[in-house]
């Protein structure tokens, strides 16, 4: 009787040890699984951070601006569908002071100061063309980014030529824009803004143009001589 009871207690102890061993193995497997998941997540974060570092510094601001433009365009189309003037509807939601400030800002945004240098003229034209571009298609942007992978951002060892296919709509829009520029250039008359605060160093209009031309080409080289003449300290 005692022998049978001892065998039962021994079997119970053995089962307890087996169960503990199984629990330890289960915990070990769980730790391995958690470690593999953490390793995968860390790798994904490293890849995402590397992709973010390759983006321009103002990418987030541009993305928010593009989303706002898409939303604004959607509201404009809805207003046109309802037969409303979107600009008037939009002005109803802002105060008169804010509307006046926006109007002044719009006029000062890209004023025509006349020709100064070819560099400034190119910058002015670039800003005007960028402003007329349609809102960015973020869905198409994300699809292209996933399709081309690392080659989407380019690099020293990436051959981009032949990877992107231009859409017919984009080509037609570019052609229309170029034809519009040519037509505008043929009938363009340059406007000159008179600055009342500028120094009067001319005797007539022809002399003023000649002085501006001299200042454009030789101003930085003769600035000190001009200052000495104005102060009366020239040798």
N, CA, C and O of each residue as an XYZ file, in Angstrom:
940
protein
N       0.836     -1.208      0.000
C       0.000      0.000      0.000
C       0.862      1.246      0.000
O       0.643      2.172     -0.780
N       1.847      1.255      0.888
C       2.753      2.407      0.955
C       3.579      2.535     -0.321
O       3.860      3.640     -0.784
N       3.959      1.397     -0.876
C       4.744      1.423     -2.123
C       3.936      2.023     -3.263
O       4.468      2.802     -4.053
N       2.655      1.670     -3.360
C       1.792      2.205     -4.416
C       1.605      3.708     -4.261
O       1.601      4.444     -5.249
N       1.449      4.168     -3.007
C       1.272      5.599     -2.756
C       2.537      6.370     -3.118
O       2.451      7.473     -3.658
N       3.701      5.811     -2.833
C       4.965      6.474     -3.184
C       5.123      6.596     -4.696
O       5.600      7.610     -5.205
N       4.712      5.539     -5.407
C       4.805      5.592     -6.872
C       3.883      6.672     -7.445
O       4.244      7.361     -8.400
N       2.678      6.816     -6.851
C       1.750      7.847     -7.320
C       2.306      9.253     -7.068
O       2.190     10.137     -7.917
N       2.919      9.448     -5.876
C       3.515     10.763     -5.576
C       4.677     11.070     -6.514
O       4.852     12.205     -6.958
N       5.471     10.038     -6.808
C       6.601     10.224     -7.714
C       6.118     10.587     -9.114
O       6.697     11.448     -9.775
N       5.031      9.910     -9.569
C       4.477     10.204    -10.894
C       3.925     11.625    -10.947
O       4.050     12.313    -11.960
N       3.305     12.060     -9.832
C       2.775     13.428     -9.770
C       3.903     14.441     -9.848
O       3.781     15.461    -10.527
N       5.025     14.158     -9.140
C       6.167     15.064     -9.202
C       6.752     15.114    -10.608
O       7.145     16.180    -11.083
N       6.810     13.947    -11.282
C       7.333     13.918    -12.647
C       6.439     14.721    -13.593
O       6.947     15.433    -14.459
N       5.130     14.618    -13.445
C       4.217     15.394    -14.290
C       4.400     16.885    -14.046
O       4.364     17.685    -14.982
N       4.593     17.245    -12.812
C       4.808     18.658    -12.498
C       6.092     19.161    -13.151
O       6.114     20.276    -13.671
N       7.133     18.384    -13.136
C       8.390     18.773    -13.777
C       8.223     18.909    -15.293
O       8.749     19.837    -15.907
N       7.479     17.964    -15.886
C       7.235     18.022    -17.333
C       6.438     19.273    -17.699
O       6.719     19.937    -18.696
N       5.450     19.576    -16.880
C       4.654     20.773    -17.150
C       5.504     22.038    -17.032
O       5.404     22.958    -17.844
N       6.352     22.053    -15.983
C       7.231     23.223    -15.838
C       8.187     23.343    -17.016
O       8.445     24.442    -17.508
N       8.703     22.217    -17.460
C       9.607     22.244    -18.609
C       8.889     22.750    -19.858
O       9.453     23.514    -20.643
N       7.633     22.315    -20.035
C       6.849     22.773    -21.191
C       6.585     24.272    -21.109
O       6.630     24.974    -22.119
N       6.309     24.757    -19.898
C       6.085     26.193    -19.733
C       7.347     26.983    -20.046
O       7.295     28.037    -20.680
N       8.486     26.459    -19.591
C       9.748     27.151    -19.897
C       9.996     27.202    -21.405
O      10.394     28.237    -21.939
N       9.763     26.096    -22.077
C       9.966     26.066    -23.525
C       9.003     27.014    -24.246
O       9.365     27.657    -25.231
N       7.765     27.088    -23.731
C       6.795     27.997    -24.336
C       7.221     29.450    -24.163
O       7.113     30.255    -25.089
N       7.712     29.779    -22.956
C       8.204     31.142    -22.733
C       9.405     31.448    -23.615
O       9.547     32.560    -24.123
N      10.268     30.450    -23.793
C      11.433     30.644    -24.653
C      11.018     30.895    -26.100
O      11.577     31.756    -26.779
N      10.023     30.124    -26.563
C       9.534     30.340    -27.929
C       8.890     31.723    -28.070
O       9.046     32.390    -29.092
N       8.165     32.140    -27.029
C       7.556     33.476    -27.071
C       8.624     34.569    -27.131
O       8.467     35.562    -27.841
N       9.709     34.375    -26.381
C      10.805     35.349    -26.414
C      11.451     35.402    -27.792
O      11.770     36.480    -28.293
N      11.644     34.223    -28.408
C      12.210     34.189    -29.758
C      11.292     34.911    -30.748
O      11.756     35.662    -31.606
N       9.984     34.672    -30.615
C       9.025     35.330    -31.514
C       9.040     36.844    -31.325
O       9.032     37.600    -32.296
N       9.061     37.282    -30.053
C       9.094     38.723    -29.776
C      10.384     39.351    -30.299
O      10.373     40.466    -30.819
N      11.511     38.616    -30.156
C      12.771     39.145    -30.660
C      12.744     39.293    -32.179
O      13.218     40.296    -32.713
N      12.193     38.303    -32.874
C      12.111     38.383    -34.337
C      11.190     39.521    -34.778
O      11.486     40.223    -35.745
N      10.067     39.703    -34.067
C       9.161     40.806    -34.408
C       9.839     42.154    -34.184
O       9.708     43.064    -35.002
N      10.567     42.280    -33.064
C      11.271     43.538    -32.792
C      12.341     43.800    -33.844
O      12.532     44.937    -34.274
N      13.041     42.739    -34.259
C      14.068     42.899    -35.289
C      13.451     43.356    -36.609
O      14.002     44.218    -37.294
N      12.298     42.768    -36.963
C      11.619     43.167    -38.202
C      11.144     44.614    -38.134
O      11.301     45.372    -39.091
N      10.558     44.995    -36.990
C      10.084     46.372    -36.837
C      11.239     47.370    -36.863
O      11.122     48.446    -37.449
N      12.353     47.011    -36.227
C      13.519     47.904    -36.251
C      14.037     48.093    -37.669
O      14.410     49.198    -38.061
N      14.058     47.006    -38.434
C      14.526     47.110    -39.822
C      13.591     47.997    -40.639
O      14.047     48.806    -41.446
N      12.282     47.845    -40.429
C      11.325     48.683    -41.150
C      11.485     50.151    -40.773
O      11.400     51.026    -41.635
N      11.718     50.427    -39.485
C      11.915     51.806    -39.051
C      13.191     52.402    -39.644
O      13.220     53.574    -40.020
N      14.250     51.584    -39.726
C      15.505     52.071    -40.312
C      15.309     52.414    -41.783
O      15.789     53.445    -42.255
N      14.598     51.541    -42.513
C      14.337     51.800    -43.932
C      13.480     53.055    -44.099
O      13.740     53.879    -44.976
N      12.446     53.198    -43.243
C      11.575     54.376    -43.335
C      12.343     55.653    -42.996
O      12.151     56.682    -43.644
N      13.211     55.591    -41.983
C      13.996     56.770    -41.615
C      14.973     57.149    -42.723
O      15.177     58.332    -42.996
N      15.572     56.155    -43.356
C      16.483     56.437    -44.471
C      15.743     57.089    -45.629
O      16.258     58.002    -46.274
N      14.511     56.604    -45.890
C      13.707     57.215    -46.954
C      13.337     58.648    -46.600
O      13.335     59.517    -47.472
N      13.018     58.910    -45.312
C      12.685     60.277    -44.897
C      13.889     61.199    -45.008
O      13.744     62.369    -45.359
N      15.073     60.685    -44.712
C      16.276     61.515    -44.803
C      16.591     61.903    -46.242
O      17.227     62.929    -46.485
N      16.147     61.085    -47.200
C      16.395     61.401    -48.605
C      15.417     62.442    -49.137
O      15.640     63.018    -50.202
N      14.333     62.684    -48.399
C      13.344     63.660    -48.843
C      13.854     65.074    -48.606
O      14.718     65.278    -47.754
N      13.334     66.062    -49.347
C      13.721     67.461    -49.098
C      13.332     67.896    -47.689
O      12.453     67.304    -47.063
N      13.995     68.932    -47.205
C      13.736     69.396    -45.839
C      12.320     69.943    -45.686
O      11.741     69.859    -44.603
N      11.758     70.499    -46.750
C      10.413     71.078    -46.673
C       9.365     70.143    -47.275
O       8.333     70.602    -47.764
N       9.623     68.839    -47.242
C       8.695     67.879    -47.853
C       7.341     67.892    -47.153
O       6.301     67.882    -47.812
N       7.347     67.913    -45.805
C       6.090     67.873    -45.066
C       5.249     69.114    -45.358
O       4.034     69.020    -45.530
N       5.900     70.276    -45.413
C       5.157     71.508    -45.709
C       4.565     71.453    -47.116
O       3.424     71.860    -47.333
N       5.350     70.946    -48.069
C       4.837     70.834    -49.436
C       3.701     69.817    -49.520
O       2.741     70.006    -50.268
N       3.819     68.733    -48.744
C       2.758     67.724    -48.762
C       1.459     68.302    -48.205
O       0.384     68.071    -48.759
N       1.563     69.065    -47.094
C       0.360     69.690    -46.535
C      -0.230     70.710    -47.503
O      -1.448     70.826    -47.631
N       0.652     71.451    -48.185
C       0.159     72.425    -49.154
C      -0.543     71.730    -50.316
O      -1.579     72.197    -50.790
N       0.027     70.605    -50.778
C      -0.596     69.863    -51.876
C      -1.956     69.312    -51.458
O      -2.906     69.343    -52.241
N      -2.054     68.806    -50.224
C      -3.343     68.304    -49.741
C      -4.364     69.434    -49.646
O      -5.535     69.255    -49.978
N      -3.899     70.617    -49.183
C      -4.819     71.758    -49.095
C      -5.289     72.183    -50.486
O      -6.457     72.523    -50.669
N      -4.384     72.167    -51.462
C      -4.765     72.541    -52.822
C      -5.770     71.559    -53.408
O      -6.716     71.960    -54.086
N      -5.563     70.264    -53.143
C      -6.512     69.257    -53.637
C      -7.879     69.471    -53.011
O      -8.898     69.409    -53.699
N      -7.906     69.727    -51.693
C      -9.176     69.962    -51.009
C      -9.840     71.241    -51.506
O     -11.057     71.290    -51.687
N      -9.022     72.286    -51.726
C      -9.569     73.547    -52.224
C     -10.145     73.379    -53.627
O     -11.197     73.936    -53.940
N      -9.453     72.607    -54.473
C      -9.947     72.363    -55.823
C     -11.255     71.570    -55.793
O     -12.150     71.808    -56.604
N     -11.358     70.628    -54.855
C     -12.585     69.838    -54.736
C     -13.761     70.734    -54.327
O     -14.861     70.613    -54.866
N     -13.511     71.636    -53.366
C     -14.574     72.555    -52.942
C     -14.962     73.505    -54.075
O     -16.133     73.849    -54.232
N     -13.970     73.925    -54.861
C     -14.270     74.815    -55.988
C     -15.157     74.111    -57.016
O     -16.103     74.701    -57.536
N     -14.843     72.844    -57.305
C     -15.659     72.091    -58.260
C     -17.073     71.880    -57.732
O     -18.036     71.950    -58.495
N     -17.205     71.619    -56.425
C     -18.539     71.460    -55.848
C     -19.338     72.758    -55.952
O     -20.533     72.737    -56.247
N     -18.666     73.897    -55.706
C     -19.363     75.182    -55.811
C     -19.789     75.459    -57.248
O     -20.885     75.969    -57.481
N     -18.929     75.127    -58.219
C     -19.298     75.331    -59.621
C     -20.458     74.429    -60.021
O     -21.314     74.826    -60.812
N     -20.487     73.205    -59.470
C     -21.602     72.302    -59.763
C     -22.922     72.866    -59.241
O     -23.967     72.717    -59.873
N     -22.858     73.519    -58.071
C     -24.061     74.119    -57.487
C     -24.373     75.490    -58.064
O     -25.360     76.117    -57.679
N     -23.531     75.963    -58.991
C     -23.772     77.260    -59.610
C     -23.395     78.439    -58.742
O     -23.954     79.524    -58.904
N     -22.453     78.253    -57.816
C     -22.032     79.323    -56.917
C     -20.643     79.813    -57.299
O     -19.860     79.098    -57.923
N     -20.360     81.044    -56.910
C     -19.030     81.616    -57.102
C     -18.179     81.241    -55.891
O     -18.407     81.727    -54.783
N     -17.203     80.374    -56.116
C     -16.432     79.844    -54.980
C     -15.657     80.937    -54.258
O     -15.540     80.906    -53.033
N     -15.124     81.910    -55.011
C     -14.364     82.988    -54.375
C     -15.244     83.799    -53.425
O     -14.803     84.191    -52.345
N     -16.488     84.047    -53.830
C     -17.402     84.792    -52.963
C     -17.796     83.951    -51.747
O     -17.880     84.465    -50.631
N     -18.036     82.654    -51.970
C     -18.379     81.771    -50.845
C     -17.219     81.679    -49.862
O     -17.422     81.641    -48.649
N     -16.018     81.644    -50.393
C     -14.834     81.554    -49.537
C     -14.641     82.824    -48.717
O     -14.231     82.765    -47.558
N     -14.939     83.974    -49.325
C     -14.783     85.244    -48.612
C     -15.809     85.411    -47.492
O     -15.584     86.182    -46.559
N     -16.937     84.692    -47.577
C     -17.946     84.793    -46.523
C     -17.457     84.215    -45.199
O     -17.995     84.534    -44.140
N     -16.430     83.358    -45.264
C     -15.941     82.693    -44.058
C     -14.764     83.417    -43.409
O     -14.245     82.953    -42.394
N     -14.329     84.553    -43.977
C     -13.226     85.306    -43.389
C     -13.664     86.752    -43.192
O     -14.615     87.215    -43.821
N     -12.963     87.458    -42.315
C     -13.321     88.840    -42.019
C     -12.845     89.771    -43.132
O     -12.041     89.387    -43.981
N     -13.360     91.006    -43.112
C     -12.986     91.986    -44.132
C     -11.513     92.367    -44.008
O     -10.840     92.590    -45.013
N     -11.014     92.440    -42.772
C      -9.603     92.794    -42.560
C      -8.692     91.711    -43.128
O      -7.685     92.005    -43.772
N      -9.064     90.445    -42.880
C      -8.264     89.335    -43.397
C      -8.318     89.291    -44.920
O      -7.308     89.017    -45.569
N      -9.493     89.561    -45.497
C      -9.621     89.568    -46.955
C      -8.762     90.671    -47.573
O      -8.129     90.464    -48.608
N      -8.744     91.845    -46.933
C      -7.921     92.946    -47.443
C      -6.439     92.613    -47.338
O      -5.660     92.944    -48.231
N      -6.046     91.953    -46.242
C      -4.643     91.571    -46.078
C      -4.224     90.558    -47.147
O      -3.130     90.657    -47.702
N      -5.090     89.591    -47.435
C      -4.779     88.600    -48.464
C      -4.678     89.245    -49.841
O      -3.846     88.849    -50.657
N      -5.523     90.237    -50.096
C      -5.475     90.921    -51.390
C      -4.174     91.702    -51.542
O      -3.566     91.690    -52.612
N      -3.742     92.380    -50.483
C      -2.464     93.101    -50.536
C      -1.299     92.136    -50.707
O      -0.358     92.409    -51.453
N      -1.369     91.010    -50.014
C      -0.309     90.011    -50.126
C      -0.246     89.440    -51.532
O       0.837     89.173    -52.052
N      -1.415     89.251    -52.152
C      -1.451     88.715    -53.512
C      -0.809     89.690    -54.500
O      -0.124     89.272    -55.433
N      -1.031     90.991    -54.292
C      -0.455     91.984    -55.200
C       1.054     92.099    -55.022
O       1.772     92.359    -55.987
N       1.541     91.906    -53.796
C       2.968     92.048    -53.524
C       3.740     90.753    -53.727
O       4.964     90.733    -53.595
N       3.036     89.671    -54.047
C       3.688     88.371    -54.086
C       4.736     88.285    -55.180
O       5.838     87.790    -54.945
N       4.408     88.757    -56.368
C       5.356     88.667    -57.481
C       5.253     89.927    -58.338
O       4.875     89.841    -59.506
N       5.581     91.097    -57.780
C       5.418     92.340    -58.545
C       6.444     92.441    -59.663
O       7.552     91.914    -59.565
N       6.049     93.125    -60.720
C       6.939     93.312    -61.861
C       7.745     94.588    -61.634
O       7.216     95.690    -61.780
N       9.016     94.446    -61.281
C       9.890     95.586    -61.037
C      10.677     95.989    -62.280
O      11.586     96.814    -62.192
N      10.344     95.425    -63.423
C      11.109     95.709    -64.628
C      12.325     94.798    -64.729
O      12.629     94.050    -63.800
N      13.003     94.865    -65.839
C      14.150     93.986    -66.062
C      15.353     94.475    -65.260
O      15.709     95.652    -65.307
N      15.975     93.549    -64.520
C      17.207     93.871    -63.806
C      18.340     92.990    -64.309
O      19.350     93.489    -64.804
N      18.168     91.668    -64.182
C      19.144     90.715    -64.715
C      18.383     89.529    -65.300
O      17.209     89.315    -65.001
N      19.069     88.774    -66.129
C      18.444     87.584    -66.698
C      18.163     86.542    -65.621
O      17.217     85.762    -65.734
N      18.984     86.534    -64.583
C      18.761     85.584    -63.481
C      17.442     85.869    -62.776
O      16.662     84.951    -62.524
N      17.187     87.141    -62.456
C      15.937     87.503    -61.794
C      14.738     87.263    -62.705
O      13.675     86.848    -62.242
N      14.905     87.521    -63.989
C      13.808     87.272    -64.926
C      13.479     85.785    -64.998
O      12.311     85.405    -65.084
N      14.517     84.943    -64.962
C      14.294     83.494    -64.990
C      13.602     83.018    -63.720
O      12.703     82.179    -63.777
N      14.021     83.555    -62.569
C      13.383     83.180    -61.300
C      11.918     83.591    -61.295
O      11.055     82.840    -60.839
N      11.641     84.785    -61.804
C      10.259     85.272    -61.845
C       9.392     84.380    -62.733
O       8.263     84.044    -62.373
N       9.923     84.004    -63.885
C       9.165     83.129    -64.777
C       8.963     81.750    -64.150
O       7.892     81.156    -64.277
N       9.992     81.246    -63.476
C       9.874     79.936    -62.825
C       8.774     79.954    -61.760
O       7.958     79.034    -61.698
N       8.750     80.991    -60.929
C       7.716     81.090    -59.892
C       6.325     81.183    -60.506
O       5.369     80.617    -59.974
N       6.210     81.895    -61.621
C       4.908     82.015    -62.271
C       4.453     80.668    -62.833
O       3.279     80.315    -62.724
N       5.376     79.917    -63.434
C       5.012     78.621    -64.004
C       4.657     77.613    -62.915
O       3.724     76.825    -63.072
N       5.403     77.638    -61.813
C       5.108     76.715    -60.710
C       3.745     77.019    -60.104
O       3.009     76.109    -59.722
N       3.414     78.307    -60.019
C       2.118     78.698    -59.453
C       0.964     78.184    -60.308
O      -0.100     77.863    -59.779
N       1.163     78.102    -61.622
C       0.097     77.658    -62.520
C       0.006     76.141    -62.636
O      -0.872     75.626    -63.328
N       0.898     75.423    -61.969
C       0.852     73.962    -62.031
C      -0.366     73.438    -61.276
O      -0.755     74.018    -60.263
N      -0.971     72.354    -61.751
C      -2.128     71.784    -61.040
C      -1.688     71.138    -59.739
O      -0.503     70.850    -59.567
N      -2.622     70.903    -58.812
C      -2.259     70.242    -57.549
C      -1.669     68.857    -57.797
O      -2.038     68.170    -58.750
N      -0.753     68.465    -56.931
C      -0.087     67.172    -57.090
C      -1.062     66.026    -56.820
O      -1.874     66.084    -55.897
N      -0.962     64.985    -57.647
C      -1.772     63.783    -57.472
C      -1.030     62.857    -56.511
O      -0.149     62.105    -56.927
N      -1.390     62.912    -55.221
C      -0.658     62.163    -54.208
C      -0.818     60.651    -54.387
O       0.108     59.898    -54.084
N      -1.983     60.191    -54.876
C      -2.171     58.751    -55.081
C      -1.223     58.235    -56.161
O      -0.591     57.192    -55.995
N      -1.129     58.968    -57.260
C      -0.213     58.566    -58.329
C       1.237     58.658    -57.855
O       2.078     57.843    -58.236
N       1.519     59.660    -57.019
C       2.866     59.816    -56.470
C       3.252     58.599    -55.629
O       4.359     58.077    -55.764
N       2.338     58.144    -54.758
C       2.628     56.988    -53.911
C       2.776     55.714    -54.745
O       3.623     54.874    -54.446
N       1.952     55.567    -55.793
C       2.062     54.384    -56.647
C       3.414     54.348    -57.356
O       4.049     53.297    -57.433
N       3.851     55.489    -57.872
C       5.152     55.536    -58.541
C       6.284     55.259    -57.557
O       7.262     54.598    -57.905
N       6.156     55.761    -56.331
C       7.202     55.540    -55.334
C       7.319     54.058    -54.995
O       8.425     53.543    -54.831
N       6.179     53.368    -54.889
C       6.217     51.937    -54.619
C       6.709     51.147    -55.827
O       7.364     50.116    -55.675
N       6.395     51.630    -57.022
C       6.771     50.906    -58.234
C       8.274     50.955    -58.479
O       8.881     49.936    -58.809
N       8.884     52.141    -58.320
C      10.296     52.303    -58.656
C      11.224     52.079    -57.464
O      12.428     51.909    -57.651
N      10.687     52.075    -56.245
C      11.523     51.793    -55.082
C      12.597     52.848    -54.874
O      12.323     54.047    -54.906
N      13.838     52.381    -54.659
C      14.949     53.295    -54.400
C      15.259     54.169    -55.610
O      15.764     55.282    -55.460
N      14.959     53.670    -56.811
C      15.244     54.448    -58.022
C      14.341     55.661    -58.149
O      14.603     56.539    -58.971
N      13.275     55.728    -57.346
C      12.342     56.851    -57.432
C      13.029     58.162    -57.071
O      12.712     59.207    -57.639
N      13.980     58.111    -56.116
C      14.664     59.321    -55.674
C      15.929     59.597    -56.476
O      16.567     60.630    -56.273
N      16.300     58.710    -57.368
C      17.500     58.926    -58.161
C      18.759     58.723    -57.336
O      18.691     58.373    -56.158
N      19.884     58.940    -57.948
C      21.155     58.760    -57.258
C      22.291     58.724    -58.254
O      22.057     58.762    -59.462
N      23.526     58.650    -57.766
C      24.675     58.674    -58.695
C      24.761     57.440    -59.585
O      25.338     57.501    -60.671
N      24.191     56.317    -59.139
C      24.301     55.071    -59.904
C      22.956     54.606    -60.453
O      22.795     53.433    -60.790
N      21.996     55.514    -60.545
C      20.658     55.162    -61.026
C      20.431     55.796    -62.392
O      20.634     56.997    -62.567
N      20.013     54.992    -63.350
C      19.687     55.484    -64.692
C      18.180     55.703    -64.746
O      17.405     54.749    -64.824
N      17.777     56.960    -64.704
C      16.350     57.290    -64.652
C      15.734     57.298    -66.047
O      14.532     57.079    -66.199
N      16.559     57.550    -67.070
C      16.040     57.669    -68.430
C      15.356     56.366    -68.852
O      15.937     55.286    -68.752
N      14.132     56.486    -69.319
C      13.389     55.325    -69.789
C      12.505     54.688    -68.735
O      11.670     53.845    -69.065
N      12.666     55.072    -67.467
C      11.850     54.472    -66.412
C      10.485     55.144    -66.316
O       9.474     54.476    -66.098
N      10.458     56.469    -66.480
C       9.205     57.215    -66.379
C       8.613     57.420    -67.774
O       9.319     57.760    -68.723
N       7.335     57.211    -67.871
C       6.636     57.397    -69.141
C       5.720     58.608    -69.032
O       4.841     58.659    -68.171
N       5.932     59.580    -69.910
C       5.131     60.804    -69.881
C       3.719     60.525    -70.383
O       3.520     59.821    -71.373
N       2.751     61.090    -69.680
C       1.361     60.927    -70.093
C       1.032     61.889    -71.233
O       1.618     62.966    -71.345
N       0.095     61.486    -72.067
C      -0.301     62.327    -73.198
C      -0.917     63.636    -72.705
O      -0.713     64.687    -73.312
N      -1.673     63.571    -71.599
C      -2.283     64.790    -71.066
C      -1.214     65.779    -70.612
O      -1.350     66.985    -70.817
N      -0.138     65.259    -69.988
C       0.931     66.141    -69.521
C       1.676     66.774    -70.695
O       2.033     67.951    -70.647
N       1.910     65.986    -71.754
C       2.599     66.524    -72.935
C       1.746     67.599    -73.603
O       2.256     68.649    -73.992
N       0.445     67.335    -73.735
C      -0.449     68.330    -74.343
C      -0.493     69.609    -73.513
O      -0.531     70.710    -74.062
N      -0.489     69.464    -72.199
C      -0.514     70.649    -71.330
C       0.771     71.460    -71.486
O       0.734     72.690    -71.504
N       1.908     70.767    -71.599
C       3.174     71.464    -71.782
C       3.190     72.219    -73.112
O       3.653     73.358    -73.179
N       2.684     71.581    -74.169
C       2.646     72.229    -75.487
C       1.746     73.460    -75.446
O       2.108     74.512    -75.972
N       0.577     73.332    -74.822
C      -0.331     74.478    -74.716
C       0.306     75.617    -73.925
O       0.143     76.788    -74.267
N       1.030     75.267    -72.871
C       1.673     76.292    -72.056
C       2.765     77.010    -72.843
O       2.883     78.233    -72.765
N       3.562     76.258    -73.599
C       4.620     76.879    -74.403
C       4.031     77.770    -75.494
O       4.541     78.860    -75.751
N       2.968     77.312    -76.128
C       2.326     78.144    -77.152
C       1.747     79.416    -76.534
O       1.785     80.486    -77.142
N       1.209     79.287    -75.315
C       0.696     80.473    -74.635
C       1.805     81.459    -74.299
O       1.615     82.670    -74.411
N       2.965     80.945    -73.885
C       4.100     81.826    -73.599
C       4.567     82.550    -74.859
O       4.881     83.739    -74.819
N       4.611     81.821    -75.981
C       5.047     82.440    -77.236
C       4.067     83.535    -77.655
O       4.477     84.621    -78.067
N       2.764     83.239    -77.547
C       1.759     84.237    -77.924
C       1.817     85.454    -77.010
O       1.643     86.584    -77.466
N       2.062     85.228    -75.729
C       2.138     86.349    -74.789
C       3.389     87.178    -75.019
O       3.374     88.398    -74.858
N       4.478     86.507    -75.399
C       5.737     87.217    -75.611
C       5.662     88.155    -76.816
O       6.315     89.198    -76.834
N       4.862     87.781    -77.826
C       4.779     88.610    -79.030
C       4.072     89.939    -78.773
O       4.363     90.931    -79.442
N       3.152     89.969    -77.817
C       2.404     91.202    -77.554
C       2.690     91.775    -76.165
O       1.890     92.538    -75.623
N       3.831     91.400    -75.598
C       4.163     91.868    -74.255
C       4.875     93.208    -74.325
O       5.800     93.390    -75.116
N       4.444     94.133    -73.504
C       5.099     95.427    -73.377
C       5.563     95.570    -71.936
O       4.749     95.594    -71.012
N       6.846     95.662    -71.753
C       7.404     95.667    -70.404
C       6.972     96.908    -69.639
O       7.089     98.032    -70.128
N       6.473     96.683    -68.432
C       6.045     97.783    -67.565
C       7.192     98.182    -66.651
O       7.889     97.324    -66.110
N       7.385     99.470    -66.481
C       8.446     99.987    -65.623
C       7.817    100.758    -64.473
O       7.027    101.678    -64.687
N       8.174    100.377    -63.257
C       7.632    101.033    -62.071
C       8.612    102.105    -61.612
O       9.796    101.837    -61.409
N       8.104    103.315    -61.454
C       8.959    104.419    -61.019
C       9.061    104.413    -59.502
O       8.048    104.380    -58.803
N      10.289    104.444    -59.000
C      10.539    104.459    -57.565
C      10.804    105.900    -57.133
O      11.830    106.481    -57.488
N       9.873    106.477    -56.362
C      10.014    107.873    -55.935
C      11.146    108.067    -54.939
O      11.671    109.173    -54.805
N      11.532    106.993    -54.229
C      12.570    107.118    -53.205
C      13.980    106.955    -53.767
O      14.956    107.158    -53.045
N      14.100    106.597    -55.029
C      15.430    106.383    -55.610
C      16.143    107.720    -55.826
O      15.513    108.758    -56.022
N      17.481    107.660    -55.783
C      18.278    108.873    -56.003
C      18.139    109.336    -57.452
O      18.107    108.524    -58.377
N      18.057    110.648    -57.631
C      17.960    111.221    -58.978
C      19.373    111.535    -59.455
O      19.974    112.521    -59.029
N      19.895    110.700    -60.331
C      21.248    110.883    -60.857
C      21.227    110.980    -62.377
O      22.172    110.559    -63.044
N      20.148    111.535    -62.924
C      20.011    111.637    -64.371
C      19.402    112.990    -64.716
O      18.829    113.669    -63.864
N      19.539    113.364    -65.984
C      19.012    114.656    -66.434
C      17.814    114.491    -67.358
O      17.042    115.428    -67.561
N      17.663    113.290    -67.920
C      16.497    113.011    -68.755
C      16.280    111.493    -68.790
O      17.042    110.739    -68.186
N      15.242    111.056    -69.495
C      14.889    109.639    -69.530
C      15.975    108.804    -70.187
O      16.273    107.698    -69.736
N      16.557    109.324    -71.235
C      17.612    108.576    -71.929
C      18.828    108.394    -71.029
O      19.434    107.323    -70.993
N      19.178    109.458    -70.303
C      20.308    109.372    -69.385
C      20.017    108.410    -68.235
O      20.926    107.734    -67.753
N      18.748    108.339    -67.785
C      18.374    107.419    -66.709
C      18.558    105.968    -67.152
O      19.050    105.143    -66.382
N      18.167    105.654    -68.383
C      18.352    104.293    -68.895
C      19.833    103.945    -68.994
O      20.246    102.833    -68.664
N      20.628    104.912    -69.453
C      22.064    104.666    -69.587
C      22.706    104.440    -68.216
O      23.559    103.566    -68.066
N      22.293    105.230    -67.214
C      22.842    105.068    -65.866
C      22.462    103.716    -65.263
O      23.266    103.096    -64.567
N      21.241    103.263    -65.530
C      20.830    101.948    -65.033
C      21.662    100.838    -65.670
O      22.021     99.861    -65.012
N      21.960    101.000    -66.945
C      22.780    100.001    -67.624
C      24.193     99.976    -67.044
O      24.768     98.907    -66.837
N      24.749    101.167    -66.783
C      26.077    101.228    -66.164
C      26.062    100.603    -64.771
O      26.980     99.870    -64.404
N      25.015    100.896    -63.995
C      24.918    100.354    -62.638
C      24.801     98.837    -62.661
O      25.335     98.153    -61.788
N      24.105     98.319    -63.657
C      23.913     96.877    -63.737
C      25.221     96.143    -63.996
O      25.447     95.062    -63.452
N      26.079     96.722    -64.822
C      27.310     96.034    -65.209
C      28.515     96.422    -64.353
O      29.403     95.599    -64.131
N      28.556     97.666    -63.872
C      29.753     98.141    -63.175
C      29.470     98.635    -61.755
O      30.371     99.146    -61.089
N      28.227     98.488    -61.285
C      27.869     99.050    -59.986
C      28.680     98.481    -58.835
O      29.140     99.228    -57.970
N      28.860     97.159    -58.815
C      29.585     96.551    -57.698
C      31.069     96.900    -57.717
O      31.731     96.833    -56.681
N      31.604     97.274    -58.887
C      33.029     97.609    -58.976
C      33.300     99.085    -58.683
O      34.417     99.455    -58.321
N      32.284     99.920    -58.841
C      32.483    101.366    -58.674
C      31.725    101.925    -57.481
O      31.569    103.140    -57.358
N      31.243    101.033    -56.585
C      30.449    101.504    -55.444
C      31.273    102.417    -54.540
O      30.782    103.455    -54.096
N      32.520    102.039    -54.264
C      33.357    102.848    -53.371
C      33.685    104.205    -53.990
O      33.668    105.221    -53.295
N      33.982    104.231    -55.289
C      34.276    105.501    -55.964
C      33.055    106.421    -55.923
O      33.184    107.624    -55.696
N      31.878    105.852    -56.142
C      30.652    106.652    -56.125
C      30.401    107.234    -54.739
O      29.994    108.389    -54.617
N      30.641    106.440    -53.690
C      30.449    106.934    -52.326
C      31.434    108.055    -52.004
O      31.067    109.031    -51.349
N      32.680    107.925    -52.458
C      33.671    108.976    -52.219
C      33.288    110.271    -52.927
O      33.466    111.359    -52.380
N      32.761    110.153    -54.147
C      32.327    111.343    -54.877
C      31.153    112.021    -54.176
O      31.083    113.248    -54.119
N      30.234    111.219    -53.646
C      29.083    111.800    -52.955
C      29.497    112.473    -51.652
O      28.915    113.487    -51.267
N      30.498    111.918    -50.970
C      30.974    112.523    -49.721
C      31.946    113.668    -49.964
O      32.209    114.470    -49.068
N      32.480    113.742    -51.180
C      33.459    114.776    -51.483
C      34.849    114.439    -51.008
O      35.673    115.334    -50.821
N      35.128    113.155    -50.808
C      36.449    112.733    -50.322
C      37.240    112.017    -51.394
O      38.249    111.379    -51.094
N      36.801    112.111    -52.648
C      37.517    111.421    -53.718
C      38.844    112.114    -53.993
O      38.946    113.339    -53.925
N      39.855    111.315    -54.303
C      41.192    111.863    -54.594
C      41.297    112.138    -56.091
O      42.336    112.602    -56.562
